[in-house]
C-alpha cells in the first residue's frame, strides 16, 4: 500500500465518457462512427481518404489520430518518412490488460504491486461503492494470462494481493484484440535502436499527425493529456495549412 492514499485519486467527474462527449460537442462537422480509412492520398492541393466501404472523402487537410499500431493498415501516398514510417512498420509494444472489478473485503485506498509472472501485476482501489464493496482496477502484463476474467477466476488472481477479498463482478475490453487499436496505450519501445525517444509525430504536407501515441515525451504519450496536447498542436498546424495562400 502507498503512503499517500490520495495518489491516483483525481478522476474525471462522470468518467472519461463525459470528457469525450464534451470534446465531440465542439465539433461542427459530422462524426461518422465505424468508418475505417484504408488509404490517405496527399495530392498537393487536397487530400483524398478512402474507406473499407469504398467511400471517398476529399479535404484540404487530414489529421491522423488513430493508434500507431493500425498505421500499417493504411496506404499513405506519399509514403510516411523517417521515424513515422519506421513506427508504422514496427508498431509499439503496449499490450497490458485492464480489468475492472467489484470487490468485497478490500481495504480502502489499496494499492498493490505484484510479481511479474502473475496474471495481475498492479491493482488499486478506484472508489468505495458505499455498500461494503469497492470498485477496483487491475492490470496484467500478458494478455494470455487473462483470457478468463469471470469473478471466481479473478478472485484467485486478486487473492495474491488480498487473501480474503472476493470479486463479485468484472468487466474489460481487450484492446489487443480490437482491430481499431491492435494494442493498448503507448509504451516506449526499448529495442528499436535510434527510434527510442525520437519524436515520430512530425506532420508532412497536408497530413497532420495527432493522437496520444505520437506525443513527445514531455506531453505524456499514452495518456489523455497527451492526446489533448497533440490535438491542440494539430489544430494549429491545420489552421496554418488551410490559411496559406492558394489552399
N, C-alpha and C positions, 0 to 999 in steps of 0.2 A: 504494500500500500504506500502511496505517496504521502509525504509530509503535508503537502498543500491540497486539501480536499476540493478546492475550487479550480484546480488545474483541469483544463478542458471543459469547464462548466459553462462557458459562454456559448449559447446556442441561439439560432435564429427563431424568433417568436413565430410559431406557425409552421416550422420546418422549412427546409430549402425549397419546397414547392411554392411557398409564398414569394420567395425571392425570384424564382424563375418566372412565375406568373406576373410579378411586378415589372420585370425586365421586358417580358413579351408584350405587356400592355403598352409599352412605349414604342413598339414597332408600328410604323404607319402602313407598311405593306402587308401582304398576305403571307401567313405562315403555312407551308404545306408540310404536313407530317407524313412519314412513310415514303418520302421522296429520296431515292438513292442516286447520287451522282456517280456516273461511270466515266465521264471524261470532262476535262476543262481545257478549252482551246482559246488561248490568248491570241487574237488576230490583229493586235496592234492598236486599233481604234475601238475595239469592243471585245467582249469575251462571250464564248458560246459554251453552255453547260448542257450536257446530255444526261438522261436518266436511264435506269434499267427498264423503264416503261416506254423507251424510245420517244420521250418528250424532250423538247429543246427549249432552253431559255437563253435569251441574249441580254447582256447588261454592259454597262460602261466599266464595271469593276466587279470582281468576285472576292469574297472573304472566305478563306479556307479555315474552318474552325473545328473540323472533325478530328477525332483521336488519331495520333500519328500511326497507330498500328493498322489503320484502314487506308492510309495514303497509297499503299502498294496496289490497291484495287481500283485506283483512279488513273486513267491515262491522261498525262499532262502534256500539252503542246504549247510552247516548247517544254522540254523536259526540265524538271527541277534540277537545280545546280548545287554544287558544294555540299555543305553539311545537311541541307534539306533533302537532297537526293539520297545521301547516304542513310539518313534516318528513315526515309520512305522504304528503302531496301532492307534495312536491318530491323527496324522497329525498336520498341522499348520493352524492357523485361517485366514490367509490373504485372503480377498475376495473383495478388493477395485475394483472399476470400473474406467477406464481411458478413457476419451472421448477427441478426437481431434476436434477442431472447427475452421473454417474460420469465422472471426467476423468483422463486420463493426461497427464503433462507439466506439471502446475500446481505452482508453488512452495508451500511450507507457509504457512498463515496469510495467504493472499492476500485483499486487499480492493481492489476496483476500481470506480471511478465513471466512467460513460461519457457521451457526448454525448446530448442529449435527443432527437435524431432517430434514434437507433439502436434496434434491437429490444430490447437489454438496456441498462439504464441503471445497474445495480449488480449485481455478483457478489461472492461471498465463499466461502471455504472453510469448510465445516462441520466436517469432521474428515478425518484421514488414514485410509485403509482398510487399510493395512498390506501391500499388495501392489504398491506403487508407484503406486496410484491415489488419488484424493481424491473425497470427496463434496462437491459444490459446489451452491450455490443462486444462481439469477439472477432478477432482477426486471425486468419490462418495463412501460412506461407505457401502451402502446397494444395492446389485445388483437388488433387486426387485423394487427399486425406479427409475431405469434407464433402464427399459425394452424397452422403446420407446425413440429413440435418433434422430428423424428426426429434421431438422432445426427449424420448428416452436416450437416444444416441448422444445428443448434445449435453444431457445431464452427466453422462460418463465423462465427456471431454471437460465440462466445466468443473467437475469434482477434482480434477488435477490442481485446480486453484482453490476451490471452496468445497471441502469434503462433504458438507451437509446441505448443499444447495440442490434445488430441483428446478429443472426447466419445464415450464408449463406450455409455452408456445414459441415457435420460431418463424423467422421469415428471412429470405435473402434473395438477391438477384446475382446470378453467376455471370458477371460481366466478361469473363474469359470466353464464355460460350456464345455471347451475343455478337452477331455479325456487325452491329453498329459500333462496337468498341474493340472486340478481339483482345481484351486485356483490361487492366484496371487503371488506377491513377498512375501518372508518370513516375517512373523510377529512373534515376540517373544510371545509364549504362556504365558498367565497371570494366568491360572487356572490349571496348571499341576504340582503343588507341587514342588518336588525336581528337575523336569526337567527344571525349569526356570533358564536360564543362563548356563545350563550344555551343554558341547560340545558333540554332537552326531555324529560327522563325523570321529570317530576313525575307521581305517581300520582293517580288520581281515583276516588272511590267505592271499589268493590271490585276495581277494575282497578289492579294494581301493575305498574309498568314496570321491567324489568331489562334485562340484556344489555349487552355491551360498547359497542355503538353509542350507547347512551343515557347513558353515563358522563360526568360533568362533567370538565372539563379536568384537574383535579387528580387524577383517578382513572384517567387514561390511556385515553381512549376508543380503541377499535380494538385493544386488547391483551387477552391472557388475564387480566392483572392487573385491568384494568377490568371484565371480566366477573365475576370473583370478588368484587370490591368491590361491584358492583351486586347480586350475588346475596345478599351479607350484608345489604345495605341493604333489599332486597326481603323477606328473611326477617323482619327486624324489623318492617316495615310490615304484613306478613301477620299476624304474631302480635298486633299491636296491633288489627287489624281483627277477627279471629276471637275475640279475647279480650274485645271490648267487650260491654257488656250488650245482650242481645237478638240477638246474632249467631249 
